Amino acid sequence: MVSLLLVKNMVMAPLMRLVIRYPNLMRSRVFLQAMRIFPQRISGSYDARMNDSQVHCQALLEHGLGLLDTPPMTVLDIATGTGIAAFAAARVFVQAQILGIDQSSGMLALARKKVDQQDVPRISFMQGNACSLPCDDKAYDLVLCSNAPLYLDEATRVLKSGGMLLVVFSFAGSVFTHLEPSIRNMLKPHAMELLQMEGDKQGVLILAKKQ
């Protein structure tokens, strides 16, 4: 079995470098088609393939969530996959209502099975596309995105004023080492302020606040 982390480092890392510098690439037909097909194809073996990367992702998420001053009551996990970030938020914020959205029915089936197994009714999942979220404006205190492309216009649209955005990648952390100015420039047109960025060779977390 080929390591998913190896695939991400070889393929996704260069892609992420491109989309940080040229965000409009994420709305190209080729990119959108790849993001529709790839997650669905790997959904059945996703958690198994993640292995140590999943542990690191959870650690980054829980560290980032611990940086928030105010516990959120409403949380949206964009491109939730099998719900890794949604369940991390549920562990840290025990009163929050959490919605995970993903366009892959295979990923969502696994995520919903975890809700039943772990008995966490505060988490629900919905099928939808990250570039056109089926959510109301200014509906969430916290928006999460882990190991997936982020459409800032949509993420900030559904985020309340003063709300927080936490983005985590558990791979290709070195890609982000010299990109902090580019990330700040990406955030500014969306009235987002970069509060914290922490990374190592394996991963990175980015925490921002909506003005």
C-alpha positions in Angstrom: 0.0 0.0 0.0 1.5 3.3 -1.0 1.7 5.8 1.8 -0.8 8.6 1.5 1.7 10.9 3.2 4.2 10.1 0.4 1.7 10.9 -2.3 0.8 14.2 -0.6 4.4 15.2 -0.3 5.2 14.3 -3.9 2.0 15.7 -5.5 0.1 17.9 -3.1 3.0 19.9 -1.7 4.0 21.5 -5.0 0.3 22.1 -5.8 -0.2 23.9 -2.5 2.8 26.1 -3.2 1.2 27.1 -6.5 -2.3 27.8 -5.1 -1.0 29.9 -2.2 0.7 32.1 -4.8 -2.0 31.9 -7.4 -5.4 31.2 -5.6 -7.5 31.4 -8.7 -6.0 28.0 -9.8 -8.4 26.4 -7.3 -11.3 27.3 -9.5 -9.9 25.9 -12.7 -11.8 23.0 -14.3 -8.9 20.6 -13.9 -8.4 21.4 -10.2 -12.1 21.1 -9.4 -12.4 17.8 -11.2 -9.3 16.4 -9.4 -10.8 17.4 -6.0 -14.1 15.7 -6.9 -12.5 12.4 -8.1 -9.5 11.9 -5.8 -11.1 12.0 -2.4 -13.9 9.6 -3.5 -11.4 7.1 -4.8 -9.3 6.9 -1.6 -12.2 7.2 0.9 -12.4 3.5 1.7 -8.7 3.3 2.8 -8.2 7.0 3.8 -7.9 6.5 7.6 -5.6 3.5 7.2 -3.4 5.3 4.7 -3.0 8.3 6.9 -1.3 6.3 9.7 1.2 8.5 11.6 0.1 11.6 9.6 -3.3 11.4 11.1 -1.8 11.4 14.6 0.2 14.5 13.7 -2.8 16.1 12.2 -4.8 15.6 15.3 -2.0 17.0 17.5 -1.8 20.1 15.3 -5.5 20.6 15.4 -5.8 20.2 19.1 -2.8 22.6 19.6 -4.4 25.2 17.3 -7.8 24.8 19.0 -6.2 25.4 22.3 -5.0 28.8 21.1 -8.5 30.1 20.9 -9.4 32.6 23.7 -13.2 32.0 23.6 -14.8 28.5 23.1 -16.8 28.5 19.9 -20.4 27.4 20.0 -20.8 26.8 16.3 -18.0 25.1 14.2 -17.8 24.3 10.5 -15.3 21.8 9.3 -14.8 22.3 5.5 -13.7 19.3 3.4 -14.1 17.2 6.5 -13.2 13.9 4.9 -13.7 11.2 7.6 -14.2 13.9 10.2 -10.7 14.1 11.8 -11.0 17.9 12.5 -14.7 17.7 13.5 -14.0 15.1 16.2 -10.9 17.0 17.4 -13.1 20.1 17.9 -15.7 18.0 19.7 -13.1 16.8 22.2 -11.8 20.3 22.9 -15.1 22.2 22.9 -17.6 20.0 24.7 -20.7 22.3 24.1 -20.1 23.2 20.5 -22.4 22.2 17.6 -20.2 21.0 14.8 -21.0 20.5 11.1 -18.7 18.8 8.7 -19.1 19.3 4.9 -17.5 17.2 2.1 -18.4 16.4 -1.4 -17.3 12.8 -1.2 -20.2 10.5 -0.2 -17.7 7.8 0.6 -15.8 10.0 3.1 -19.1 11.1 4.7 -20.3 7.5 5.2 -17.2 6.8 7.2 -17.5 10.0 9.2 -21.2 9.3 10.1 -20.3 5.8 11.2 -17.8 7.3 13.6 -20.6 9.5 15.1 -22.6 6.4 15.9 -19.6 4.5 17.2 -18.4 7.3 19.4 -21.9 8.6 20.3 -21.2 12.3 19.6 -24.6 13.6 18.4 -23.3 17.2 18.5 -21.5 16.4 15.2 -23.4 16.2 11.9 -22.3 15.9 8.3 -23.6 17.3 5.1 -22.6 16.8 1.5 -21.4 19.9 -0.2 -18.7 21.6 -2.1 -16.0 23.8 -0.4 -16.1 26.3 -3.2 -19.8 26.9 -2.8 -20.8 26.1 0.8 -24.5 25.3 1.5 -24.4 27.5 4.6 -25.8 30.9 5.7 -23.6 34.0 5.9 -21.9 34.7 9.2 -23.2 31.5 10.8 -20.1 30.1 12.5 -17.7 31.1 15.3 -15.0 28.8 14.0 -14.2 27.4 10.6 -11.7 24.5 10.3 -9.9 23.1 7.2 -7.4 20.4 7.4 -5.3 18.8 4.6 -7.6 20.3 1.9 -7.8 23.3 -0.4 -9.4 26.3 1.3 -11.7 28.7 -0.6 -11.2 31.9 1.5 -14.2 33.7 0.0 -16.5 31.0 1.1 -14.8 30.3 4.5 -15.0 34.0 5.4 -18.5 34.4 4.1 -19.9 31.9 6.6 -17.6 33.1 9.5 -19.0 35.6 12.0 -17.2 38.9 12.6 -14.6 38.2 15.2 -14.7 34.5 14.2 -11.6 32.3 13.9 -10.2 30.3 11.0 -7.9 27.4 11.7 -6.1 25.7 8.8 -3.9 22.7 9.3 -1.7 20.6 7.0 0.0 17.5 8.4 2.4 17.3 5.4 4.8 19.6 3.5 5.3 22.0 6.4 8.5 23.2 4.8 6.5 24.5 1.8 5.1 27.2 4.1 8.4 28.3 5.7 8.9 31.2 3.3 5.3 31.9 2.4 4.0 33.8 5.4 4.0 37.1 3.5 2.0 35.5 0.7 -0.4 34.0 3.2 -0.9 37.4 4.8 -1.6 38.9 1.4 -4.2 36.2 0.7 -6.0 36.9 3.9 -6.1 40.7 3.7 -8.8 41.1 0.9 -11.1 38.9 3.0 -10.7 41.0 6.2 -8.7 38.3 7.9 -5.8 38.9 10.2 -3.1 36.3 10.6 -2.7 35.6 14.3 -0.3 32.7 14.4 1.5 30.4 12.1 3.5 27.5 13.4 5.2 24.8 11.4 7.9 22.2 11.1 9.0 19.9 8.3 6.0 17.7 8.8 3.2 20.2 9.0 1.8 23.6 9.8 -1.1 25.4 11.5 -2.4 28.8 10.5 -4.8 30.7 12.8 -6.6 33.8 11.6 -9.3 36.1 12.8 -12.1 37.8 10.8 -12.2 41.6 11.5 
